[in-house]
Amino acid sequence: MRAKSTFVCGDCGAEFAKWYGRCQKCGAYATIEEAAPTTAAGLKSTRTTRAPLRPARRVREIEVDSVDSRLSTGLRELDRVLGGGLVPGQVVLLAGEPGAGKSTLLLTAADAVAAATDRPVLYVSGEESVQQLATRARRIGAADEHLLLADSNELSETLGHLDALDGEPALMIVDSVQAIASAEVDGRAGGVAQVMEVASTLTRLAKARNLPMFLVGQVTKESTLAGPRALEHIADTTLAMEGDKQTPLRMLRAIKNRFGPADEVACFEQTDGGIVEVADPSSLFRSLRASPVPGTCLTVTVEGRRPMIAEMQALVSPSTAPNPRRGVSGLDTSRVSMLIAITERLAGVRLHDKDIFTATVGGMRSTDPATDLAVCLAIASAANEIAIPLDFAAIGEVSLSGDIRRVGMMSQRLAEAARLGYRRVLVPIGTSGTAGRLPENVRLLEVATIHNALFTLDGLRSPAPTRHPATTMKAEKGRLTSIRPVDP
């Protein structure tokens, strides 16, 4: 019986029985290629057995490398995302848009590893020549004698560079896995079969020699990793470098990590001299001013497991158009529309005839629901031209009923706010019992609904607010002056 050919999309890996000009799953054009047919003998191969090269062993007899054997990359932020450094034999897949700084980051780490270990570090590029790599290396100051650069588009030649090294290498970097091809596999470089063969071969090599390895992955126009989805399953760790090209901020996010947390985030700044770590990213996402201005409110968002201060900004302007404009930058558009409706319907702030623009500072992109309360306060502050005090922050999720709900990692959020000098923090009811110990100069203002939240500043809503039975607040000239418990 003759085996049937299958057709595979080079972008998403979807399989089809016949060729299409456009992928029926991801919609990409001219990406479907014919894959090697499965033979009848291949279907029956599972019925035969052979002696394994490495027999199964008892779990207690297997030596496990300790955490102390991790290899530091020389960049604390990168080590944080990796879970403390590189594990022997670990394969890290780094993806990101062109110009995000992937090659610069890895070249910086390669130079640091070479200087710290005095062992060879091999950087193989399939996209740039050795001269281009050397130019970038000189610009960022990567000049260690153990750092070796090579350019190759062929898998066997790449492996030959590794075997030709004088001594066991400490690290290997391949940039990129889509640019390397194997002569033993049909298809173009970057196709499904080629990517899987190259990635599988390099991964087996890394495991066999306990060699940490970085693989750079290209992305599609939708900013997703190019190639089959199985590529992410092969790698031990998948990192994504994100950032707006208009700003120097770059965020490195762990999507998958077998040897550490999968929700860590590291911050870098792209400069003329290379990529620089940002140890305190909170300073990038807020504006430093001497006096408060209407339309701004501070909050504490969490990226991965790192709390960061972020400033929510809003601009409300009268409009004569039948459909007022709504502009959003750095926030989820549909969620901001919901918060505008809640602020108008449940808080009494007239907004239906106003143009409203909301944004974050520093090019930050946030989907954390803990920023809801700050967005509502910023919109109300802009609409009524009442400035929120500089030492004031708001943390909480706003529901469709107007209730303020608690969010996770509240103790870490409050500690970050206290560290940066914010003395009054608006939080949901019940936070004080779960927030842990706080500095004495930090005051928690607990509110139950958006009515109570907006009443912290005088004049933010026209109807009389509904106060929570546990607290009462006094406002004078747009500034919160006191809070005291109500006698039962």
Secondary structure, DSSP 8 states (H G I E B T S, - for coil): -----EEEETTT--EESS--SB-TTT--BS-EEEE----HHHHHGGG-----SS----GGGS----GGG-B--S-HHHHHHHTSSB-TT-EEEEEE-TTSSHHHHHHHHHHHHHHHH-S-EEEEESSS-HHHHHHHHHHHT---TTEEEEE-SBHHHHHHHHHTSSS--SEEEEE-TTS-B-TTS-S-TTSHHHHHHHHHHHHHHHHHHT--EEEEE-B-TTSSBSS-THHHHHSSEEEEEE--TTSSEEEEEEEEETTS-SS-EEEEEEETTEEEE-S-GGGGSS---SS--BTEEEEEEEETTEEEEEEEEEEEEE--SSS--EEEESS-HHHHHHHHHHHHHTT----TTEEEEEEESTT-----GGGHHHHHHHHHHHHHT-B--TTEEE--EE-TTSBEE--S-HHHHHHHHHHTT--EEEEETT-TTTS----TT-EEEEESBHHHHHTTSTTS-SS-----TTEEEEEETTEEEEEEE---
